[in-house]
Amino acid sequence: MKKHFLLALLIFPAVLFLNAQRDPKDVYVSVKSGEVNFGKKNNVADDWNVQEGLDYLGSGARARDGYNKTYTYDSMGVVLFESMVEKKPSGKISEIQIHFSIPEKNDVVPKTGFTGKLAIENLRITSFTSLAILKEKLQGYTETDSYIEHSHRLAKNGIYFYFQFDKTDTQLVKVSFGQDKRK
């Protein structure tokens, strides 16, 4: 009896830990009409609270301090950026990145690509979504200058998106988005 009790005590924390990690294929991120939802109804754009994103994605993020505090979910292909105020985490999301592929490795980039679902205004975004489709389907989004080659910036309803393509502009590598502060 004591052996079973001790075994249960050892197994219980492991089961809790495994349950706290979301299956990468079950990650659902949608952006529509100025709302950013993790899951079906969890609008983080109300206050950009980083804890809401961490709660949805679960444990297992690789945290790193820098210009922003980053939370990299290696198995999910997702990175949350938390802004810093006076060198301290603000509690606010400054950017969310969805990586479809990993062409370059660094301390922030996840180890694997995104296998969940990303939707913007009912358009399912995958690594095969072309710039032409983005411009056609995302009506009312304003295109503005981007900061790097093969990257395209669209914004609407207070949210910006950077769509980073490969060198041939045929494969979507990453989507970055956050609160649009440009006027």
C-alpha positions in Angstrom: 0.0 0.0 0.0 2.8 2.4 0.9 4.6 1.7 -2.4 1.5 2.5 -4.4 1.0 5.8 -2.4 4.7 6.8 -3.0 4.4 5.9 -6.6 1.3 8.0 -7.0 3.1 10.9 -5.3 6.0 10.6 -7.8 3.8 10.3 -10.9 1.3 13.0 -10.0 3.7 16.0 -10.5 4.9 14.5 -13.8 1.3 14.2 -15.0 0.5 17.7 -14.0 3.6 18.9 -15.9 2.7 17.1 -19.1 -0.9 18.4 -18.9 0.4 21.9 -18.5 2.0 21.8 -21.9 -0.3 22.4 -24.8 0.0 20.0 -27.8 1.7 22.1 -30.6 -1.0 21.0 -33.1 -3.7 22.3 -30.8 -2.4 25.9 -30.7 -4.9 28.2 -32.3 -4.2 31.9 -32.8 -6.7 34.2 -34.5 -6.7 37.9 -35.3 -10.0 39.5 -36.4 -11.4 43.0 -36.1 -8.7 44.1 -33.8 -8.9 41.1 -31.5 -6.0 38.7 -30.9 -7.3 35.4 -29.5 -5.3 32.4 -28.2 -7.8 29.6 -28.4 -11.4 30.4 -29.2 -12.1 33.4 -26.8 -9.1 34.9 -25.1 -8.6 38.4 -26.5 -5.1 39.4 -25.4 -5.4 42.6 -27.3 -7.7 44.0 -24.6 -4.6 44.8 -22.5 -1.8 42.8 -24.1 -1.2 40.9 -20.8 1.7 38.5 -21.3 0.4 36.2 -18.6 -2.7 35.4 -20.7 -0.4 34.2 -23.5 1.7 32.2 -21.1 -1.3 30.6 -19.5 -2.7 29.6 -22.9 0.6 28.2 -24.3 1.5 26.5 -21.0 4.8 25.7 -19.3 7.9 24.9 -21.1 8.9 28.3 -22.6 12.6 29.1 -22.8 12.7 32.6 -21.2 15.5 35.1 -22.0 16.1 38.7 -20.9 17.3 41.2 -23.4 15.9 44.3 -25.0 12.6 42.4 -24.5 11.9 39.4 -22.3 11.3 36.6 -24.7 9.4 33.3 -24.2 10.3 30.8 -26.8 8.1 27.7 -27.2 10.5 25.5 -29.1 8.0 22.7 -29.8 5.3 25.1 -30.9 7.1 27.5 -33.2 5.9 30.5 -31.1 7.7 33.4 -29.4 6.1 35.9 -27.1 8.0 39.2 -26.6 7.4 41.1 -23.3 8.4 44.7 -23.3 10.8 46.0 -20.7 10.3 49.2 -18.7 13.4 50.4 -16.9 15.1 47.0 -17.5 12.1 45.2 -15.8 9.5 43.1 -17.6 6.3 45.2 -18.1 3.8 42.4 -18.1 2.7 43.5 -21.6 3.1 41.7 -24.9 5.0 43.8 -27.4 5.1 41.2 -30.2 4.0 37.6 -31.0 5.9 35.6 -33.6 4.7 32.5 -35.4 7.6 30.7 -37.1 6.6 28.3 -40.0 10.2 27.4 -40.7 13.6 27.9 -39.0 16.1 29.2 -41.6 18.4 30.8 -39.1 19.0 29.7 -35.5 19.6 32.2 -32.6 18.8 32.4 -28.9 15.2 33.5 -29.5 14.1 31.4 -32.6 12.2 28.2 -31.7 13.7 24.8 -32.6 10.7 23.7 -34.7 8.1 25.3 -36.9 4.5 26.1 -36.1 2.0 23.2 -36.6 -1.0 24.9 -35.1 -3.6 27.1 -36.7 -3.2 30.8 -37.5 -6.1 32.8 -38.9 -6.3 36.5 -39.8 -9.7 37.8 -40.7 -10.9 34.2 -41.5 -7.9 33.6 -43.8 -6.0 30.5 -42.7 -2.3 31.4 -42.8 0.2 28.7 -43.7 3.8 28.7 -45.0 2.2 28.5 -48.5 0.1 31.7 -48.2 1.4 34.1 -50.8 1.7 37.9 -50.6 -0.8 38.2 -53.4 -3.4 36.2 -51.4 -2.7 38.3 -48.2 -3.3 41.5 -50.1 -6.4 40.2 -51.8 -8.0 38.6 -48.7 -7.0 41.2 -46.1 -9.2 44.0 -47.3 -8.7 47.3 -45.6 -5.2 46.5 -44.3 -2.7 49.3 -45.0 0.7 48.3 -46.4 3.6 50.4 -45.0 7.4 50.2 -45.2 9.0 47.1 -43.7 12.4 47.1 -42.0 14.0 44.1 -43.8 14.2 42.6 -47.3 11.4 40.0 -48.2 9.3 41.3 -45.3 5.9 43.0 -45.9 4.0 45.1 -43.3 0.2 45.3 -43.1 -1.8 47.0 -40.4 -5.4 47.5 -39.4 -7.5 48.1 -36.3 -4.4 48.9 -34.2 -2.5 45.7 -35.0 0.5 45.4 -37.3 1.8 42.3 -39.1 5.2 41.6 -40.6 5.0 38.7 -43.1 8.6 37.5 -43.6 9.1 35.4 -46.8 12.1 33.4 -47.9 14.6 34.8 -50.4 12.4 33.7 -53.3 9.3 35.3 -51.8 7.4 32.0 -52.2 7.4 30.6 -48.7 6.2 32.4 -45.6 8.8 31.9 -43.0 7.3 33.9 -40.1 4.5 36.2 -39.1 5.2 38.8 -36.4 2.4 41.0 -35.0 1.6 43.3 -32.1 0.0 46.6 -31.2 0.5 49.2 -34.0 1.9 52.4 -32.6 2.6 54.0 -36.0 0.2 56.8 -36.9 
